[in-house]
Amino acid sequence: MSLINDRLKQLNIVLPPAPAPAANYVPYVKSNKLIFVSGQIPMLNGELVTGKIGTNIEIEDAKTAARLCGLAIVSQLNEATDLDLDKIKRIVKLGGFVNCIDEFTQQPEIINGASDLMVEVFGDKGKHSRFAVGTNSLPRNVVVEIEAVAEIH
């Protein structure tokens, strides 16, 4: 019986397929007891979520995009643990990049979309260290990109 899979069902969360890498890198690397998840970008119904905060996307939409990145991270962790998310001891760190205008200063609120998801899914094991920074551009004009480090049992 998988506690995390049960929690996902209770939360009505269906994990998307783990995204394939878009270039010459791997989606995650396991090293000792750590899993390093490459930067995940927001996808909704097979389409990239694009835009720049302060120009053409609102804060709540960007926060939702960060949650989509979080779902992709959980999907990658699911693959890395051979479909056994109960092997995750804790989420160690998230790193978030937000595509925004120079004057925007609410990057942490955006990345909360992914941080909140980690705690919803993993409980206290989902609490993590983090960074949230703004940038003037992200690949393919996506709104956010988020990477993760997790520890396994």
C-alpha positions as CSV (number, residue, x, y, z in Angstrom):
1,M,0.0,0.0,0.0
2,S,1.5,3.3,-1.1
3,L,0.8,6.2,1.3
4,I,1.8,8.9,-1.3
5,N,-0.3,7.3,-4.0
6,D,-3.3,7.2,-1.6
7,R,-2.7,10.9,-0.8
8,L,-2.6,11.8,-4.5
9,K,-5.9,10.1,-4.9
10,Q,-7.4,11.9,-1.9
11,L,-6.2,15.2,-3.4
12,N,-7.6,14.3,-6.9
13,I,-4.1,14.7,-8.4
14,V,-3.3,12.7,-11.5
15,L,0.3,12.8,-12.3
16,P,1.2,13.7,-15.9
17,P,3.6,11.6,-17.7
18,A,7.2,12.5,-16.8
19,P,8.4,14.9,-19.5
20,A,11.2,13.8,-21.8
21,P,14.2,16.1,-21.9
22,A,14.2,18.7,-24.7
23,A,18.0,18.7,-25.3
24,N,21.2,16.8,-24.4
25,Y,20.5,16.2,-20.7
26,V,18.7,13.6,-18.6
27,P,15.5,14.4,-16.6
28,Y,17.0,13.4,-13.3
29,V,20.2,12.0,-11.8
30,K,20.5,9.7,-8.8
31,S,23.6,10.2,-6.7
32,N,23.9,8.2,-3.5
33,K,20.7,9.1,-1.6
34,L,19.8,12.2,-3.7
35,I,17.8,12.7,-6.8
36,F,18.5,15.8,-8.8
37,V,15.6,16.7,-11.0
38,S,16.4,18.9,-14.0
39,G,14.4,22.1,-14.5
40,Q,10.8,21.4,-15.3
41,I,8.7,23.8,-17.3
42,P,4.9,24.2,-17.2
43,M,2.8,22.1,-19.6
44,L,-1.0,22.1,-19.8
45,N,-2.7,19.7,-22.1
46,G,0.5,19.2,-24.1
47,E,1.1,23.0,-24.5
48,L,3.7,25.2,-22.9
49,V,2.4,27.9,-20.5
50,T,4.2,31.0,-21.7
51,G,4.3,34.6,-20.8
52,K,6.1,37.3,-18.7
53,I,4.7,38.6,-15.5
54,G,4.1,42.3,-15.7
55,T,3.5,42.1,-19.5
56,N,1.0,39.4,-20.4
57,I,0.3,37.0,-17.4
58,E,-1.1,37.5,-14.0
59,I,0.3,36.3,-10.7
60,E,-2.4,33.7,-10.0
61,D,-1.8,32.2,-13.5
62,A,1.9,32.1,-12.9
63,K,1.4,30.4,-9.6
64,T,-0.7,27.8,-11.3
65,A,2.1,27.3,-13.8
66,A,4.5,26.8,-10.9
67,R,2.2,24.1,-9.6
68,L,2.3,22.4,-13.0
69,C,6.1,22.4,-12.7
70,G,5.7,20.8,-9.3
71,L,3.5,18.1,-10.8
72,A,6.2,17.4,-13.4
73,I,8.8,17.2,-10.6
74,V,6.7,14.6,-8.7
75,S,6.3,12.7,-12.0
76,Q,10.1,12.7,-12.5
77,L,10.5,11.5,-8.8
78,N,8.0,8.8,-9.5
79,E,10.1,7.5,-12.4
80,A,13.3,7.8,-10.4
81,T,11.8,5.7,-7.6
82,D,10.5,3.0,-9.9
83,L,6.9,4.2,-9.3
84,D,7.3,4.1,-5.5
85,L,7.0,7.7,-4.1
86,D,7.1,6.3,-0.6
87,K,10.9,6.0,-1.2
88,I,11.1,9.8,-0.9
89,K,12.6,10.6,2.5
90,R,12.2,14.3,1.9
91,I,12.2,17.1,-0.6
92,V,15.5,18.8,0.1
93,K,15.3,21.9,-2.2
94,L,13.4,23.6,-5.0
95,G,15.0,26.3,-7.2
96,G,12.6,28.5,-9.1
97,F,13.0,30.9,-11.9
98,V,10.2,33.4,-12.8
99,N,10.0,35.1,-16.2
100,C,9.1,38.7,-15.2
101,I,9.7,42.4,-15.8
102,D,12.5,44.1,-13.8
103,E,10.2,45.8,-11.4
104,F,8.4,42.6,-10.3
105,T,9.4,41.5,-6.8
106,Q,6.8,38.7,-5.9
107,Q,8.8,35.7,-7.2
108,P,8.4,33.8,-3.9
109,E,4.6,34.0,-4.2
110,I,4.8,32.4,-7.7
111,I,7.1,29.6,-6.6
112,N,4.7,28.9,-3.7
113,G,2.6,27.1,-6.3
114,A,5.2,24.3,-6.4
115,S,6.2,24.5,-2.8
116,D,2.6,24.2,-1.6
117,L,2.2,21.1,-3.8
118,M,5.2,19.4,-2.3
119,V,3.7,19.8,1.2
120,E,0.3,18.7,0.0
121,V,1.7,15.5,-1.5
122,F,4.6,14.6,0.9
123,G,3.4,16.3,4.1
124,D,6.2,17.4,6.4
125,K,8.6,15.5,4.2
126,G,7.7,18.0,1.5
127,K,9.1,21.0,3.4
128,H,12.2,22.2,1.7
129,S,14.8,24.9,1.3
130,R,14.4,27.0,-1.8
131,F,15.3,29.9,-4.0
132,A,13.0,32.0,-6.1
133,V,14.5,34.5,-8.6
134,G,13.3,36.7,-11.4
135,T,14.8,36.6,-14.8
136,N,14.2,38.6,-18.0
137,S,13.8,35.5,-20.1
138,L,13.3,31.7,-19.9
139,P,13.5,29.0,-22.6
140,R,10.6,29.0,-25.0
141,N,9.2,32.0,-23.1
142,V,7.8,29.8,-20.3
143,V,6.5,31.6,-17.2
144,V,8.5,29.5,-14.7
145,E,11.1,26.8,-14.5
146,I,11.7,24.8,-11.4
147,E,14.4,22.3,-10.4
148,A,14.4,20.0,-7.4
149,V,16.6,17.9,-5.1
150,A,15.0,15.0,-3.1
151,E,16.4,12.5,-0.7
152,I,15.5,8.8,-0.8
153,H,15.5,6.1,1.8
